[in-house]
Amino acid sequence: MNRSGVVACPPASPLGEAERDLVLRGVREAAVRGPKSVAIDREDLACVVLPLDGPAEVGAPLLAAVMPRPTPPDLPLLLADATSSLSLCWEVEDARRQHSRLRIADARAREAVLHLLMNGQISAARQVAGALGITLPAVVWVYVIEGPPAERGAAADALAEVAEGAWVVPCPVYADHLMVLADADSEAHADNPPQWAWPASVAETCRIGVSDAVALRDTATGYAQAFHALAAARHRTERQASFAAHADLALTIGPAAAAWAEAFLAPLHAHRARRSQDPDSAELLATAASWLSFSSHATAHLKIHRNTLTARLTLIQELLALDLNRLADQAALALALRALAARNPPRTEHPEHPETERGTAPSMDELLALPHVAAWAQRQFQPVRALDVPTYVDQTLTTWLRLDARIGPTAAALSLSASAVRKRLARSEALLQRSLLRSPSAVHDQWLALRVLDLAEQSPEAPSNDEEVEFTEERQTGRGQGTRM
């Protein structure tokens, strides 16, 4: 029992009312006397209460024995021996509880640092990490490790021992994922990620995706890269893959993308919360980015209720005049957020937008119609439109994108089962080395690439280079045919 009279370990048979009253009386007296045993009698009952050994500030429990009188002569010795054994057991259990509390506190602090990094709040992240005695590197490799959820804690412990100096954090969104941030700022790991001897529990049961080396402020980008690499690792016997670098569309477009994004997101930036509990502009931007990355899992990422998420998304749609059920509007919002995050330096090699110099932002379609953007789009679809890839792979992907990335309508349009559509999209994932069916997904980039190619087909201008001519000829042979938007 504890010193408040709460039973920690009840006896095999329940106590009678008289016995229970006597035990409670003995516990009250023991609480007054301190670390001393108590023996009390009442009519035909006797009760002995002995405190277990332990730190005074912790408050060790009490051992209470109640029995009929007269008591056996060897009872004091028997209870003393029992007290010694129980004290050791209790101290072990208390140490385990303290260790568990420390692990939970450390995990929550690490998760807080991860949230700050993912939201670009580098100074705050460094301060919290510094309070834990850890210095965050300026450049990191991001690993996403997928394995059985029940073994995530053991895998994290094993990784912490092997990956010396790395930041191991359970993913706050997916219960089967671990994230590892490794120092890419050192000379030893400046060009290639660390080649650790993965523990057997990780190497045999987990899959690993690795990002490019990214600046600490770009941790969210590194996470998305590692997640896409993980999608490729699922289809490899070695169970590990590195990110296959693709140029970012916002960077490909150039500074005009930021001008368009500023105009596109202006209503969101101008929003002011009417009440203290309402979301402000920054919260809405963070919600939009999280939802585009994690879909319904944004509730776990942002630590908000699903009704709160729904209300914020409704407000975002109203402010921006969007329908976020449509993939086209999702892709536009995703591109705008990425363009502002990139904040591209001025580029002079593609001066196709004199209107931006006059202060008028171009439309998204005008940006996507740029010749060098068409080359980017062709590279996005090249793996699924290769000559050795069945045409149905590209057809399924294209139809799925045109139907707002919905499995059911895609299956109906192609006269397939839903499982067949998923299998074909999984084939596209392996070829593209991008995640499509699980967020963070490359679906927005693929839709934008498809839109670019549609605009190129509608343009009266002839292809500007040999690559575009070859691509157009391949399209005319029957590859990539699907229902037009």
C-alpha positions in Angstrom: 0.0 0.0 0.0 1.1 3.6 -0.4 1.0 6.0 2.5 -2.4 7.3 1.5 -4.0 3.9 2.0 -4.3 2.9 -1.7 -3.7 -0.8 -2.2 -0.9 -1.3 -4.7 -1.0 -5.1 -4.6 -4.2 -6.6 -3.2 -4.2 -9.9 -1.2 -5.3 -13.2 -2.9 -8.6 -13.1 -0.9 -10.5 -9.9 -0.2 -10.2 -8.4 3.3 -13.2 -8.2 5.6 -14.4 -4.8 6.9 -12.7 -5.2 10.3 -9.4 -6.3 8.7 -9.5 -3.4 6.2 -10.2 -0.8 9.0 -7.3 -2.2 11.0 -4.9 -2.0 8.1 -5.9 1.6 7.3 -5.4 2.5 11.0 -1.9 1.0 10.9 -1.1 2.9 7.7 -2.1 6.2 9.2 0.1 5.5 12.3 3.0 4.5 10.0 2.6 7.8 8.1 2.9 9.7 11.4 5.9 7.7 12.8 7.9 7.8 9.6 10.4 5.0 8.8 9.4 2.8 11.7 7.3 -0.4 11.8 3.9 -0.4 13.5 2.1 -3.2 15.3 -1.5 -2.8 16.5 -4.1 -5.2 17.9 -7.8 -5.1 18.0 -9.9 -7.9 19.6 -8.9 -11.0 17.8 -6.9 -9.4 14.9 -3.3 -8.2 14.7 -1.7 -5.9 12.1 1.9 -5.2 11.3 2.9 -2.4 8.9 6.5 -2.1 7.7 7.9 0.6 5.4 10.0 -0.6 2.4 13.4 0.8 1.9 13.8 3.7 -0.5 14.7 7.4 -0.8 12.7 9.5 1.7 11.7 12.0 -1.0 10.2 9.3 -3.1 7.8 7.8 -0.5 8.3 4.0 -0.7 5.2 1.9 -0.2 4.3 -0.1 2.9 3.9 -3.8 3.6 0.8 -4.5 5.7 0.1 -7.9 7.2 -3.2 -8.6 9.0 -3.9 -11.9 10.7 -5.9 -13.5 13.6 -4.4 -13.5 17.0 -2.3 -15.0 18.4 0.5 -14.4 15.9 3.2 -16.9 15.0 6.5 -16.3 16.9 8.6 -16.2 13.8 6.3 -13.6 12.0 8.6 -10.6 12.6 11.6 -12.4 11.0 9.5 -13.5 8.1 8.1 -10.0 7.4 11.6 -8.5 7.7 12.9 -10.9 5.1 9.9 -10.1 2.9 10.5 -6.4 3.3 14.1 -6.7 2.1 13.1 -8.6 -1.0 10.2 -6.3 -1.8 12.3 -3.2 -1.2 14.8 -4.4 -3.9 11.9 -5.2 -6.3 10.3 -1.8 -5.7 13.6 0.1 -6.2 14.0 -1.7 -9.6 10.5 -0.9 -10.6 10.9 2.7 -9.5 14.2 3.0 -11.5 12.3 1.6 -14.6 9.6 4.2 -14.2 12.0 7.0 -13.8 13.9 5.8 -16.9 10.6 5.6 -18.8 9.7 9.1 -17.8 13.1 10.4 -19.0 12.7 8.5 -22.3 9.3 10.1 -22.8 10.5 13.5 -21.9 13.5 13.2 -24.2 11.3 11.9 -27.1 8.9 14.8 -26.7 11.7 17.3 -26.6 13.2 15.8 -29.8 9.8 15.8 -31.4 9.4 19.5 -30.5 12.8 20.2 -32.1 11.7 18.3 -35.2 8.5 20.3 -35.5 10.4 23.5 -35.3 12.8 22.3 -38.0 10.0 21.2 -40.2 8.4 24.6 -39.9 11.7 26.5 -40.6 12.1 27.9 -37.1 15.8 27.2 -36.9 16.7 29.5 -34.0 14.1 28.1 -31.7 15.1 24.6 -32.7 18.7 25.2 -31.8 17.7 26.7 -28.5 15.7 23.7 -27.5 18.3 21.3 -28.7 20.9 23.2 -26.8 18.9 22.8 -23.6 19.2 19.1 -24.2 23.0 19.4 -24.6 22.9 18.8 -28.3 24.3 21.0 -31.1 22.4 20.8 -34.4 24.6 20.7 -37.5 24.3 23.2 -40.3 23.8 20.6 -43.0 22.1 17.2 -42.5 21.3 13.9 -44.2 17.7 12.9 -43.5 16.8 9.3 -43.1 13.3 7.9 -43.0 13.2 4.3 -41.7 10.1 2.2 -42.0 9.6 -0.9 -39.9 7.1 -2.7 -37.6 5.5 -0.2 -35.2 5.8 -2.5 -32.3 9.6 -2.5 -32.6 10.1 1.2 -33.2 11.4 1.8 -29.7 13.9 -1.0 -29.9 15.0 0.1 -33.4 15.5 3.7 -32.1 17.7 2.4 -29.3 19.8 0.3 -31.6 20.2 3.2 -34.1 21.2 5.6 -31.3 24.1 3.3 -30.4 25.2 2.8 -34.0 24.6 6.3 -35.5 26.9 8.2 -33.2 26.0 11.9 -33.0 22.8 11.4 -35.1 19.4 12.8 -34.1 17.0 9.9 -33.9 13.3 10.9 -33.6 10.1 8.8 -33.8 8.0 10.2 -36.6 5.1 12.2 -35.1 2.9 11.3 -38.1 3.5 7.6 -39.0 3.7 5.0 -36.2 5.9 2.8 -38.4 8.5 5.5 -39.2 11.7 6.7 -37.6 13.6 9.8 -38.6 17.3 10.2 -38.4 19.2 13.5 -38.9 22.9 12.9 -39.5 25.6 15.5 -39.7 26.5 16.2 -43.3 28.7 19.2 -42.3 31.8 17.2 -41.4 34.5 16.4 -44.0 34.0 12.6 -43.6 30.3 12.8 -44.7 30.3 15.9 -46.9 29.7 14.0 -50.1 28.1 10.7 -49.1 25.7 9.8 -46.2 27.3 7.8 -43.4 27.5 4.1 -44.0 26.6 2.7 -40.7 26.6 -1.0 -39.8 22.8 -1.2 -39.4 21.7 -3.4 -36.5 20.1 -6.7 -37.6 16.7 -5.6 -36.2 16.9 -2.7 -38.7 18.6 -4.3 -41.7 16.3 -7.4 -41.8 12.9 -5.8 -41.0 13.2 -2.1 -42.1 13.4 -0.1 -45.3 15.5 3.0 -45.4 15.2 6.2 -47.5 18.0 8.8 -47.6 17.8 12.4 -48.7 20.4 14.6 -50.3 22.5 16.7 -48.0 20.3 19.7 -47.1 20.7 22.8 -45.0 19.2 22.6 -41.6 16.5 25.2 -42.6 15.5 22.8 -45.4 14.8 19.8 -43.1 11.2 19.6 -44.5 12.6 19.3 -48.0 15.0 16.6 -46.8 12.2 14.7 -45.2 10.2 14.7 -48.4 13.2 13.5 -50.3 13.9 10.7 -47.9 10.2 9.7 -48.0 10.4 9.5 -51.8 13.6 7.4 -51.5 11.7 5.1 -49.1 9.1 4.5 -51.8 11.9 3.3 -54.1 13.5 1.2 -51.3 10.2 -0.8 -51.0 10.9 -2.2 -54.4 14.6 -3.1 -53.9 16.1 -6.2 -52.5 18.7 -4.1 -50.6 15.8 -2.4 -48.8 17.6 1.0 -49.0 17.6 3.9 -51.5 18.9 7.4 -51.9 16.9 10.3 -53.3 17.1 10.5 -57.1 17.5 14.2 -57.6 15.0 16.1 -59.7 15.0 19.8 -60.2 12.4 21.6 -58.2 9.7 23.2 -60.4 9.8 26.6 -58.5 13.6 26.8 -59.0 13.2 25.8 -62.7 10.7 28.6 -63.3 12.9 31.2 -61.7 12.0 34.5 -59.9 8.7 34.8 -61.8 7.4 31.9 -59.6 7.8 34.0 -56.5 6.0 37.0 -58.0 3.1 34.8 -59.0 3.1 33.1 -55.6 3.0 36.5 -53.8 -0.1 37.4 -55.7 -1.7 34.0 -55.4 -1.3 33.9 -51.6 -1.9 37.6 -51.0 -5.4 37.0 -49.4 -3.8 34.5 -47.0 -1.0 36.9 -46.0 -3.5 39.7 -45.5 -5.7 37.6 -43.2 -6.0 38.7 -39.6 -7.6 36.6 -36.9 -10.8 38.2 -35.5 -10.6 36.4 -32.2 -7.7 35.3 -30.1 -8.6 31.6 -30.6 -8.8 32.0 -34.4 -5.9 31.1 -36.7 -3.8 33.9 -38.0 -2.0 34.1 -41.4 1.0 32.1 -40.2 -1.1 29.3 -38.8 -3.1 29.1 -42.0 0.0 28.9 -44.1 1.5 26.2 -41.8 -1.8 24.3 -42.0 -1.9 24.4 -45.7 1.6 23.1 -46.0 1.0 20.4 -43.5 -2.2 19.2 -45.2 -0.6 19.2 -48.6 2.2 17.1 -47.2 0.3 14.8 -44.9 -3.4 14.9 -45.9 -5.5 13.8 -43.0 -2.4 13.0 -40.9 -1.8 16.7 -40.6 -3.8 16.5 -37.4 -1.0 14.5 -35.8 1.7 16.7 -37.3 0.0 20.0 -36.1 -1.4 18.5 -32.9 -4.9 19.7 -33.6 -8.3 18.1 -33.7 -9.7 17.0 -37.1 -12.6 19.5 -36.8 -10.0 22.3 -36.3 -8.2 21.1 -39.5 -11.4 21.1 -41.4 -12.4 24.6 -40.3 -8.9 25.9 -41.2 -9.0 24.3 -44.7 -12.5 25.7 -45.3 -11.2 29.2 -44.4 -8.2 28.8 -46.7 -10.5 27.8 -49.6 -12.7 30.8 -49.0 -9.7 33.2 -48.8 -8.0 31.9 -52.0 -11.2 30.9 -53.9 -10.0 27.3 -54.3 -11.6 23.9 -54.1 -9.1 21.8 -52.4 -11.0 18.6 -53.4 -9.6 19.3 -56.9 -6.0 18.2 -57.5 -5.5 21.2 -59.8 -6.1 23.6 -56.9 -4.0 21.5 -54.5 -1.1 21.6 -57.0 -1.4 25.4 -57.5 -1.3 25.9 -53.7 1.6 23.6 -53.3 3.6 25.3 -56.0 2.9 28.7 -54.5 4.1 27.7 -51.0 7.3 26.1 -52.5 8.0 29.2 -54.6 7.8 31.5 -51.6 9.9 29.1 -49.5 12.6 29.0 -52.2 12.8 32.8 -52.7 14.7 32.4 -55.9 17.6 34.8 -56.8 17.1 36.7 -60.0 17.8 34.7 -63.2 18.8 36.1 -66.5 18.9 33.0 -68.7 15.1 32.9 -69.2 13.8 36.4 -69.6 10.4 35.4 -70.9 8.4 37.5 -68.5 8.8 41.2 -69.1 5.5 41.7 -67.3 7.1 40.8 -64.0 9.4 43.7 -64.4 6.4 46.0 -64.6 5.1 44.6 -61.4 2.3 42.5 -62.9 2.5 38.8 -61.8 2.0 36.2 -64.5 -0.6 33.5 -64.3 0.3 29.9 -63.4 -0.3 28.7 -67.0 2.0 31.4 -68.3 4.7 30.1 -66.0 4.1 26.5 -67.0 4.2 27.3 -70.7 7.8 28.4 -70.6 10.0 26.2 -72.9 12.5 25.2 -70.2 9.6 24.2 -67.9 8.4 21.8 -70.7 11.8 20.1 -70.5 11.3 19.6 -66.8 7.9 18.1 -67.3 9.2 15.7 -69.9 11.8 14.4 -67.4 9.1 13.9 -64.8 7.3 11.5 -67.1 10.3 9.9 -68.8 10.6 6.9 -66.6 7.0 5.7 -67.2 7.1 6.5 -70.9 10.3 4.6 -71.7 10.0 2.2 -74.6 10.4 -0.9 -72.4 7.6 0.1 -70.0 4.1 -1.1 -70.8 1.8 1.8 -72.1 -0.8 1.0 -69.5 1.5 2.2 -66.7 1.6 5.7 -68.1 -2.1 5.5 -69.1 -3.1 4.6 -65.5 -1.0 7.3 -64.0 -2.3 10.0 -66.4 -5.9 9.0 -65.9 -5.5 9.0 -62.1 -4.0 12.5 -62.2 -6.8 13.8 -64.5 -9.4 12.4 -62.1 -8.0 14.2 -59.0 -5.9 11.2 -57.8 -9.0 9.2 -56.9 -8.8 5.4 -57.1 -12.5 4.7 -57.6 -13.1 6.9 -60.6 -9.8 5.8 -62.2 -10.8 2.2 -61.8 -14.2 2.9 -63.4 -12.6 4.9 -66.3 -10.2 2.1 -67.1 -12.6 -0.8 -66.4 -10.3 -2.1 -63.7 -10.6 -3.1 -60.1 -9.3 -0.7 -57.4 -6.6 -3.1 -56.4 -5.4 -3.3 -60.0 -5.1 0.5 -60.2 -3.1 0.6 -56.9 -0.7 -2.1 -58.3 -0.2 -0.1 -61.5 0.4 3.1 -59.5 2.9 1.2 -57.3 4.7 0.3 -60.5 4.8 4.0 -61.3 6.2 4.7 -57.9 9.0 2.2 -58.5 9.8 3.7 -61.9 9.6 7.4 -60.8 11.3 6.7 -57.4 8.6 8.8 -55.9 5.8 8.2 -53.4 2.3 8.5 -55.0 -0.1 6.6 -52.8 1.2 7.8 -49.4 1.8 11.3 -48.2 4.1 13.2 -48.7 3.4 12.5 -52.3 4.8 13.6 -55.6 1.2 13.8 -57.0 1.3 17.6 -57.1 4.5 17.7 -59.1 3.2 15.0 -61.5 -0.1 16.9 -62.0 1.9 20.1 -62.8 4.1 18.2 -65.2 1.0 16.8 -66.9 -0.5 20.3 -67.2 2.8 21.6 -68.7 2.7 18.9 -71.3 -1.0 19.6 -72.1 -0.1 23.3 -72.6 2.8 22.4 -74.8 0.5 20.3 -77.0 -2.0 23.1 -77.2 0.7 25.7 -78.1 0.9 26.5 -81.9 4.7 26.9 -81.6 6.9 24.1 -82.8 9.1 22.2 -80.4 12.2 24.2 -79.5 14.7 21.4 -79.2 15.5 17.8 -80.3 14.4 16.5 -76.9 10.9 17.9 -77.4 10.7 16.6 -80.9 11.6 13.1 -79.8 9.1 13.3 -76.9 6.3 14.5 -79.2 6.9 11.7 -81.6 6.8 9.2 -78.7 3.5 10.7 -77.6 2.1 10.3 -81.1 2.9 6.6 -81.2 0.3 6.0 -78.5 2.2 6.4 -75.2 0.5 8.5 -72.5 -2.9 8.5 -74.1 -5.7 9.1 -71.6 -8.9 11.0 -71.0 -8.2 14.7 -71.4 -9.1 17.2 -68.7 
